[in-house]
Amino acid sequence: MKKLALHWKILLGMVVGVLFALLLTNFDWGSNFIGDWVKPFGTIFISSLKLIAIPLILAALIKGISDLKDISSLSKMGMRTISIYVITTVIAVSIGLTVVSLVQPGKTINEDTRNELVEAYGGDADAKLQAAAAQKDAGPLQALIDLVPSNIVSAASSNRNMLQVIFFAVFFGISLILIPEEKAKTVKDFFDGLNEVILKMVDLIMLAAPYGVFALMAALVVEAPSADLFAALGMYAVSVVFGLLLMVVFYIVLVKVFTKKSPKFFLNGIAPAQLLAFSTSSSAATLPVTMERVTEHLGVEEEVSSFVLPIGATINMDGTSLYQAVAAVFIAQAFGMDLSFGTQLGIIATATLASIGSAAVPGAGMVMLVGVLGYAGIPEAGLALIFAVDRPLDMCRTVINVTGDATVSMLVAKSQGKLGDPKVKNWDDTYAK
Ligand code: ASP
């Protein structure tokens, strides 16, 4: 086991977790056993990752920004980052729309299946609708208001407020650049050290990753809905996954063209973060590992990764936006609606905004989908149609969200002259120490 690269160990943990759960479901006590004795270890694993997300953002961003030395390079990097994020998201939605228009998965759902699904999942979908309604009441500038915390301690007390913590860290980092160097030194050294400590915590947590994902996958298998429903929604799921795979190809091409790095280099470097994204369905929980992989294995200098990645984890969700486009059109097709070209263009805009607004946690993309449906006049009851397969698709789209962030960080680093050789040549050195 020791010689195996980390991503293989994690993959093995996932596969063994699935097999173990399938085996145990043959016994009456199997599901309960997994719920009581296996799932908790998965929960502990995710919690330990989330535990370091906020301190990591604080330490890494403050250190990263203060390393920049002047404000103009920060604003240049900021503009570049946000522009590339928006462009990749718009491309993702467009790919989603193209795939769903060609495959037309909604046409495979007959009226009986549709009614069955609405009946079976109507209740679950209601919870998502309520969450969406709470967001709908907000005014047009609510997102801006939400960006600025009124109290940093309470902002940092919830992982959902990551943008507020990012705002504080950027503000703090800028102010640190602006004060005399001898005064800034102690504070800067402190955050440098803190950053190192937290990255070490990531390394230590990753030692447990294969076992953590084992528990997570086993718990998912026993909680999964019946196979019949998967079959009914098969073409829809295939459309989402196919679109997501096209995104991977797109990222690989971007990396190759702009940074000249090979697909193998890129995928080997980012694979552990992708596998964690898949097992946890949360870009926020994966963030510490994404940061570590991008910095140590893909050669992105910390100044760039510590700025681009936390922002990306919260606002850049290419997988989510692609899924929202496919889901919206699928529901429209299932209800026999035809969407005009203008409505489809509107879906590009709303899905882009909805993905920016989605929190980096499991299931968030589905809540924000309600806004896209509302805009296009598609029945919200349609959420019930896609509920059964949402979790597996959430796992897949989270992988793309994380891969997109890593790709953009490489592009931004390259454009700033901050893409070097990876610090870790042998993939597993970090964890073996
Ligand atoms: N789970 C996704 C993420 O954390 C968000 C979503 O699409 O639900 O990136």
Boltz pocket constraint, residues with backbone or C-beta under 6 A from the ligand:
constraints:
  - pocket:
      binder: B
      contacts: [[A, 281], [A, 282], [A, 283], [A, 284], [A, 313], [A, 317], [A, 319], [A, 320], [A, 358], [A, 359], [A, 360], [A, 361], [A, 362], [A, 363], [A, 364], [A, 365], [A, 366], [A, 394], [A, 397], [A, 398], [A, 401]]
      max_distance: 6.0
